[in-house]
Amino acid sequence: LVFFIVAQWVVSVQWNYFYKLEYLSLNVVQVSLNGLKRCT
């Protein structure tokens, strides 16, 4: 039972981390695209 709880916690933490990472990368892509549009 304890192992199951720990596994669930690890999965949720990893999912939150990947979600934030994806959000940050999307923001970076949008900013770089805006910069390219401004330059041209």
N, C-alpha and C positions, 0 to 999 in steps of 0.2 A: 504493500500500500504506500509506504514512504517512497519507494522507488518511483512509483507511478506519479506521485505528487511532484517529485523533483523533476521527472522527465517533462511533465506538463509545464512546469515553471520555466525550464530551460527553453522549451519550444516557443513559449510565449515571448520570452525575452529576445530570442533570436529573431522572431517574426517582427517584433517592434523595431529592432535594430535595422533589419533589411528594409522595412517600410520607410523609416526615416532616411536611410541611405538613398532609396529610390526617389524620395521626395526632393532631397538635396540635389541629386544628379539632374532631375527634371528642371529644377530652378536654374542650375548652371547652364543647361542647354538653352533654355529660354533666354537667359541674359546674353549668352554668346551670340545667339541668332539675332537678338536686337542690336548688338554691337555691329554685326556684319551688315545689317540693313542700314545702320546709321553711316557706316563708312562708305557704302556704295552710293 
